[in-house]
Amino acid sequence: MAADRPTVPPSQDGPQPEGNAFLVVAAGRGSRVGGDGAPKQYRPLAGRTVLRRTLEAIDRCPGIDRVMVVIHPDDEALYHDAIAGLSPSYALLPPAHGGETRQRSVLLGLRALSATAPRHVLVHDAARPFLTPAIVAAALETLGQGQRAVLAALPVSDTLKKADETGANVATTVDRAGLYGAQTPQSFDFASILSAHEAAAASGVADLTDDASVAQWAGLTVALVPGDPANIKITTGEDLMQADERLRMLEALASLGDIRTATAYDVHAFEPGDHVMLGGIRIDHDHALKGHSDADVVLHALTDAVLATICDGDIGHHFPPGEAEWHKATSDRFLRFAVERVAERGGRIRHLDATIVCEHPKIGPHRETMRASIARIAGLPLDRVSVKATTSEKLGFTGRGEGIAALATATVALPLSLEDTDPEAS
C-alpha cells in the first residue's frame, strides 16, 4: 500500500473548504436490471424514478448543503426529466459527466465538485434509494472527529462458502469473523479523497471497486460506521420489483398518519366557594375546587392527555404550581398550549373525550355547553368532543362529596415518514 499522500491546501485567495456535499454516482448502464428500458437509475420506482427517490432520501438527511449527480453523457434528457419539479433543501448543482468506469466517474465528479470547495463529500450510489438519516449522521459525526475516510457497512451474518474451480461445488467455508458488507454513502475529507483518486489515476490503478478501496490504496485509514439493512442497492430486475412493492406499501402506511391515543387523570378537592370551573365554563355550586389555577379538573386532564400523545411532559412540568404567573390562571390557556404543541409537530387533534366523576354538581344540564367550550378552546368541530359524567356510587372521596375527578382521552394524528413505517429501518 502506498504511503499516505499529503493533500494540497486550498489557495488563501480561493474558496475555503466548507460544508458537506453528496456526490451521487448515476453514470452506469445498469445492464443487470434486465429489459430494454432506460438504465436502472431512471426506471420507475412506485411512480418516481430510482434517482429521484435517492435525491429525496438525501433531502431527509440533515447537514447536507449541496448535491451533484454524475451522469452518463447520453442521459441528459433522462436526468432533467427525473429532477423536474424537485425542490430540495440542499443546492442541486449542475450534473457532471462520468467516464467508462465507476472509479473514473467518481474522479470526474470530484473534480467538478471541487469548484464549490466542500469540506466533506459523501459518495453514494444512485441505486440506493432507501438511504436513512442515521447513516449520514454517523458518517458526519465521525468525519467531524477528524477521520478522513468513513465506510458505512454491515457485519456479514450469513455463513460464507468458497466454490471450487468449477463453480459447481463448495471448496471451503470462509470464516466470517470481522467481515463486513460495504454500503454507500462512503464519506471523506474532500481534499483527501480527491488527492487519492488523482494519485490512483496517475498511477494507472483503475480496477478499484469502491471509494473506500481508493482511500486505502492511498494509505488512508477507513473507519467503520453502522450501515442499515434497509439501505439496499437495486441491481437486478427482481430487486427493482421488490423495492417497488416495498415502497408502495410504506407510502400507503405513511398516508394513514401516525395515530396516537393517550389518557390522563386529574382530581381536585372542594373548598369554600360559590362555583366550580369545569370544561372552561362556570357552574354555580356551594363549593369551589381548590387549586393554584382555576382548578378546572376537566381541562387539566385533557391538557395532560394531549401532551402525552407527543410525550411532552405534563401540565405541572409546563406550568409549575408554585409559580406566581399561574396563580388563578384560567385553564383554557393550558389546553390551548397543549394543542399548539401538537400543531408544532405537524399534528392535529382528532378527538377529545372527558369523563367527570362526581356526586354534585349535576353535569347533565351543562354537558353541551361544556362540549362547545372545549371545542372552541381546542379549535375542533363539536362532533370531535365528547363529555360524559358518572358518580362513584357514594364510594371514595368523590362519593363522599369531597372533590371531583376527571379522566380524559386524546387522539391525535401526526405526520408519518417512510422511515417511521419501515420495520427494516434502524
N, C-alpha and C positions, 0 to 999 in steps of 0.2 A: 504494500500500500504506500502511496506517495505521501510525503510529509505534508502537513497542513500548509496550504498556500495562503500567505497573508493577503488580505483584501486591500484594495486601494481606497484610501479615504476620499470622500467627496471633496470637490473643489470648494474652497472657502467662499467663493463668489457665486457658486451654483446652489441649487436647492439642497437642503439638508435632509437626511433620511427622517421620515415622519409617517406614522400611520401604518395600518395593516391592509394589505391587498390580497385579493384572491386571484389566482391565475387558473382559469378553467380550461382544461385541455379538451377540445372538441374537434380536432382535425382528422381523426381516424375515419376509416371507411366502415367499420363495424360489420365485416362480412359474415361473422359467425351468427349474427342475429337472423340470417336467412331472408328469403323473399327477394323481390326485385324492387323494393321501395327505397326510400331515402336511407342514409346512414342512421344508425340506431339513435343517435342523439337528437334526430329530427323526427323520429317516429312518435305517433300519438301515445300518450300515457294518461288514461282517464280524461281525455278531452283536450289536453295540452301536451306540447312536445316534452320529451325527456329533458332536453336542455333547459326549457323554460321552468320545468319543475325544479331543476337543480338551482337555477338562479333564484327562484322563490324561496327555496330552502336556505340559501345563503342569507337572504334578506331577514330571516328569522334569527340570525346569529348576531348578537351584539358585538360591537368592536370592529366591524369591517367598514372601511370608508370608501374603498374603490374595488372594482372588479373588471378584469379584462378576460375576454374569451379568445382562445386561439382556434381558428377555424381553417378548414381547407380552402384554398383559393377559389375552388369551384362552388363553394357553398354560401356565397354572399347573400343570394336571394333567400335561401332557406333560413339563414341566420336572422335576417331582418324580419322575415315572417314570424319567426319564433319569438322575437322580443317585442313585436308590435303591441303597444298598449301597456307594456311593463313599466311601472313607476316605482322602482325600489328606493329604499332609504339611502343606499350607497350610490356613488357615482359609477355608472356603467360606461367604461371607456370604449373608444372605437376598437373593433377586433383586430388582432394580429393574425397574419397568415402563417400557418405551420409548415413543417417540412415533411420529408419522406418517412421519418421515424418519430416515435413519441419523444425520444431524447432530443432530437433536433427541433421539434415543435416547441418544447419547453424552453430551450435556449432562445429561440426566436421570440417567444412570448416574453421572456425575462428581459431581453434587450429592448423590446418595445415598451415594457413597463418601467424600465429604468428612467425614462424621461419624467416620471412622476415621483421618483425618489422615495419609495416606501421604505420603512424600517424593516418590516417583516412581510413575507409573502407565504401564502398557503396555496400549494399546488393541488388541484382537485380534478378528478375525472368527471367529465360531463355526464357520464353514465351512472353516477351515484346520486340519484335524486332524493334519497332518504337521509341525507346528512342531518345530524342533530346538533343543536346548540352546545350540548355538553362536550362534544368532541372539540369544537372550536375553542370553547372556554378553556379546556385543559391545555390545548396547544399554546394559546396565547399566554396563559399563566406561566408555562414552562419557558417560553421564549423570554418573557419578562424577567425571569430569574437569571438570564444570561446565557442560556443554552442556545446554540446556533442552529441545531437541526433536531426536529421532533417528528416521530413517526407514530401515528395512530394505528394500533394493532390489537388483535385478539389472540389470546393463547390458543394453540391448537388443542382441540378436545377430542377429535377422532383418532382412533388408532391408525397409524400410517404404515403402509406396506410399499416395498420397493419391488417392482417387477423384474423378471429375468430378461435376458437379451431378446427373447421372442415377444415379450409383452403380454404373453398369454398366461403366465404363471407367477405366483408370488415367490420372490427370491429371499426376502428377509423382512422382518418388522423393524421399522425405524423408531428409535427412542424419541418420543415427542417432548420430553422434558426440555424446557427452555425454547421451544419452537413457537413462533407467532405467525399469524396470517396478517400481512400488511394491508392497510386500507389507505384511502386518502380522505381528507387532505393530509399532505406531508408538508410540514411547516418549517420555515427557515428564516434566519437573518438574511435579508435580501442580498446584501453585498457578498456574503459568504457563498450562497448557492449560485449566484451569477458567476462568481470567480471560479467555482468548482466546475460548472458547466463549460465555461470558456476554456479552462485548462484541459478538460476531457476532450473537447472538440479539437483543440490544438494538438493533442497527443494522438489523435486518431482513434480514441476509445469511443466506440459508437454503439456498443451492444449492452449497455446498462439499462435494465428494465424498469427502474423507477428512480425517483429523485433522491431517495434515501441512499440508494446504491451509488449514485454520483457523489453525494456528500461523503460517504465512507471512502470511496476511491480517492477523494481529495484529502482524506485524513481527518475529517470532522467526526466527532463523537455524536451518534444519533441517539437521543433519548426516546424512551417509550412512554406513551400515554394511552389510556384505555380507548379502544375503538368501541363500536357498537354493533351488535348483531343485526340491527335494523339497517345499517349503512351498507346495503348490498350493492354490488356492481352488476348492471344489466349487460349480459354478454350474449346470451342466446335468445332465440325466439321464445323459448319456454320461460326464460327469466322475464322477458317483456310482458308475456301474458300473465304470469303470476303477480308481477308488480302492478299491472293494470287492475287486476281483481282486488288486490290488497288496498290500493289507493282509493278505489271506488267505495270499498267497504268503510275505510277510515273517514272519507268525506261524508258518507251517509250518517255515520255516527256523530261526526262533528256538527252536522246540520241540526241535530237534536238539541244541542247545547248541553251544558253541564248543569243538571238539575240537582239542587241541594235542598234538604229539609232539615230544620233544627227546631228543638223545643227549649222552653225556658220556664222557670217558675219564680214567682215573687210573692212576698207576703208583707203586709203592714198591719200593725196593731192600731186599735182605736185609741183616741184621746179626746178630751173635751173639745167640742166644736159644734158647728151647725150645718156642715155639709161635707161631702166627700167628692173628690175628683176621680172619675172612672172613665177611661177611654177618651179623655180630653173634654169631658162635659161635667158640669156641676150638677150634683144631685143633692137636694136638701135631705139632711139626716140629723139625728140627735147626737151624733158623734162626728169627729173628723178622723182622718188617717194620719198617723204620726210618721214624720219623715223629714229629712233635711230639705228636700224639694217640696213639691206639692203632693208627694206621696201617691201619685196615680199608679196604683199597683198594676193596672191593665197595660198602660203604656210602658211601664218598666219591664214587664215580662215580654212584651212584643219587641222592645228595643234589644233585649238580650238575645231573643231568638233570631232576629235579623243579623246581629253582629256575629252570632255563632255560625251562620251559614258561610261566612267568609273567614272564619277562625280569627276574628279581630277583637278578642278580649270580651269584656262585658261592660255594663253601664258604670260600675264602680271604678273600672280602670280609666275610662274616658272622662268621667265626671265624679271625681273623688268627693265623698260626702262631707269631708272636713273642710273643703274649700268654700270660702265665703261667696264666691261667684255663683254657686249653685244653690245658695240658701233661698228657699221659697221659689225656685225656678219652676216654670211650667214645663211639664214633661213632654209636651209636643216637640220641644227643642231636641230632646234626646232621641225620639223616634225619627224625626226628620234627619238628624245627623247620621243615624244608622243606615237609613235609606240612601243618603248621599254617598256613604262609604261603599255601598254595593254598586252604585252608579259609577263611581270612580274606577271600579274593576270592570266596567263594561257590562254589568249585570242589571237585571230587572227583577223587582218583586213580582211574583206571580200570584201569591195568595197569602193572606194573614188570617189566623184563627185564634180566638181567645176564649177561654173558659173561666168564668168567675165563680168562685166558691164562697158563699156567704149565706147567713140567715136573713140579714137585713143590710141595706135596703133592698126592696124588690127590684130586680133588674128588668123584668119583662116590659114595663111601661117605657123604659129608656133604651131598649135594645137598638131600635132602628136609628135613633139619634146618635147613639154611640158608634154604630157602624159607619154612619155618614161622617162623623168626626174623624175616625181612624182613616177612612178612605181619603179624606181631604188632606190630612197630615202626611200620609204616605204617597199621595199622588196616584191613587188607584181607583179604578171603577168600583162602584158599590158592590157589584157581584163578585169581587175578589176579596171581600172582607166578611168574616163570619164572627159572630159574638154569641156565646151560649152562657147559660148560668145554671148552677145547681147548688143544692145545700149539701151539708155533710151529715144529714140525718141526726142533728144535735150532738154529733161526736166531735171531739177535739176542740181546738181553740176557736175555729170558725163556728162550730156547733154551739159553743158557749157564748157566742157573740162578742168575742174578744178582738176580732180583726177580720180582714178579708184576704183571701189568697187568689192568685190568678195563674193559670197555665196558658202558654202561648206556643203556637207553631207558625213558623215562617217557611215559605217555599220560594226559592229564587232560581233564576236561570242566569248562568254565567257563560261567557264565550268559551268555546272548546277548540283547542288547536289540534292539528293532526297528531302531534306528539302525545297529547293527552289521551287520544283514543287508541294508540298503538301499544299493545301489550309487549311487543318486542323492543320498544324504545326504552332506553335507560332513563 
